[in-house]
Amino acid sequence: MNATQPAAAPPTGPGNPIQAMLEAPLSLRERKKLKTRQAIRREAYRLIAELGYENTTVDRIAAAAEVSPSTFFRYFATKEDLVLTDEYDPAMIEALLARPSDEPFLRSCREAVIGLIRHLMDHEREEMLVRMRLVREVPALRARVLDNANDPRQLYLTVLTRRSGLPEPTFGMRVAATALAAVTTEAVLRWAESEGAEDIAELVDRAFAVLEDGFVGL
């Protein structure tokens, strides 16, 4: 595929590897953990809508979700992590590792990330919009995103290292992971700034195209 061509839309249904991974059966323990995380998030977003982010304390969130503050911190290290983290990294890592080993890594990332984005838009678009609005509006959350504390860099670095078979990432891998994380974050923030009016999958595709084209035309 030519680098200037957009990434192909992933197949729907059982043939979509991202969808298959995200919908794989969970153990009873995993289902309980996921249910608790979702309940905590749901109550947090409800309280934030009523009280504002700063006035929504961990104690209030825990009480609304009917868990203890210590249970909250078992699932989320900080209140910011409740907004900035999700459950999709393992599926993304698996999807990237499932790509052909001789495929350029940038192409693998472009296909896998867009596949996950399309799945999220089909199933969790409104929650993702809420999360990204908070990132736009709350300085502490925006700072965490921009200082690379919660971007996808480590995910890309993990996959690059595993694909290479090396025990540690090289300097080149670190540079590549940093660039990939930057374009992914920029595309998602642009989508949030448009209040979801733009097509996030198209934004991500355009962002990766800039890298694939080697900044030609800039």
N, C-alpha and C positions, 0 to 999 in steps of 0.2 A: 504494500500500500504506500502511495506517495505521501510524504510528510505533510503536504498541504491539504490532504483530504481529511475530513472529519472522521473521528473514530466511529465505527459502525455501532448502531444501536444493538444492545445485547438481546438475545432471544428471550421471549417470555416463557413462563411455565417451567416445567421440570428441566428443560434444557439450559436454563440460565444458571451458571455455576454460583453466582453471588446469591441468587434467590434460594438455591438448594442449600447452601451453607447456612444462611440466616434462618431457614425454616426447618433445619434438621432437628429431629426429636431431642429434647433435653431430658436429663435425669431429673428425678423428683427434687433432689437437692438444688440443682441448677434452676429449676422452675421456681422454687420457693425464693431463691436469692433474687432472681430477675423480677418476680412479683413485688418483693420488698423494695428493690431499687425503683421500680416504676411507681409504686405508691408514694415513696418519699419525693420523687420528682414531681408527681402530679400535685401533691399538696403544696410543695414549694412554689410551683408556678401559680397556683391559685392564690396563695398568700401574697406573692410578689405583685400580682395584679391588683390586689386589694390594698396592700400596705406600702408597696414600693420595695425595691431591692434592699436598701439599707435598713429598713425597719423590720425586715423579715429575718429573724434570728434563727440560728440552728435549733434552739430550744423550742421555738414556736413551730418550726417545721416538724421536728420530732414528735411533738404533742399531737399535731394535726394528723400525722401518719401513724400515730399510735405505736411509736417505738421510742426507745430511750435515746438520749443524746449519744451515748456510747455506741449504740447500734448505728446511728447515723454515721459516725466517724469510721465504722467498719466498712461502710460502703463508699463514703466520700471523705477524702482527707481534709477538705475544706469546703466552705459554702461555694466558693468559686468553682471547685471541681464538679459540683452538682450540675452546673451549666456547661462546663467545658469538656467533660468526658462523656464517652458513650461506650456501647458494647460492641462496636463494629470492627475494632482493630484486628481481632483474631480472624474474622472472616476475610478482611482485606489481605492480611498476610497470607492466608491459605490460597486466596484467589491469585495473588501475585506469584506464589511459588508454583501454582498449577499452570502458569503460562509456559509456552515452549522455551526450553533452556537456551536455545540459540536466537531467541527473539531479542532485539534491542530493549534494554530495560526501560527506556523512556516510553517505548510503544506499549510494553506490558503495563506500565503504570497508567498510561492514558486510557487503555481499554478497561482495566480493572476499576479505576476510580470512577469513571463515567458509569460503569455498570452498577456500582454501589450507589452513586448519586441518584440514578434513575429509580432504583429500588426504594430509596428513602423518600423520593418525591411521590411515589405511589402509595406509601404506607405511613409516613410520618412528616409530611410536609409542614403541617401547622406547628408541630412541636419544634421542628427545626427553625421555623421562622421566629418563634418565641425566643428560642435560645440565641439566635443571631441578633435579634433586636436588643436583647440584654447586653450582648457583647458591644453593640454600637453605643448603647446609652450609659453603661456603667464603666467608669474609667478603670477600675481595678480589673475588670474582666478584659477590657480592651488591651490593657498593659500586659496581662498574662499571655494573650494571643500574640502580641507583637514582639514580646521578648523571647519568643520561641519556647516558652515553658510548656505549651500544650499544642504545638503544631505537629504535623505528621512526620517530622524529620526522623525520629527514632524508628518509626515503622518502616520507612524506606531504607534506613540504614540496616535494620535487622534483616530485611529481605535480601539486600545487596550482599551482605556478608554470608548469609546462608547459601545463596546461589553460587558464590565464588568458592565455597568450601574452605575459606580462610578462617583462622581463629579470631582475627581482629580486622576491623574495617581499615582500608587504606585511606590515605589522604584524598585520593580521587573519589572514593566512595563517599566520604564526608562532604566533599564539595557538591557532588551530585545530589545527595540526600537533602542538603540545605537548599539547593535551587528548586528541587521538586516540592519541598515543603512550602517554600515561599510562593510559588505560583498557585499551589492549591489553596493556601490561605487567602491570597489576594482575590482569587475567583469567588470564594465563599463570602468574603467581606463585601465585594462588589454586589453580589446577589442580595445581601442583607440591606445594603444602602438603597437598593431599588425597591425595597419592601416586597421582594419576591416577584416583582413584575417581569424581570428578565428570566430567561431560561438558564437555570444554574448549570445544567449539563452542557449547554452550549458555551457558557462562560469558562467552565473547566476545560473543555475541548480547545477553545481559543488560547487559553493560558498555556496548555501543553504544546500547542502548535508553535507558539513563540519560541519555546525551547527547541523543538524539533527542527525549526527553520534556521536555528543558529542566529537569531536576532536580525535576520535579513529584513531590510526595509525600515528598520528603526532609526 
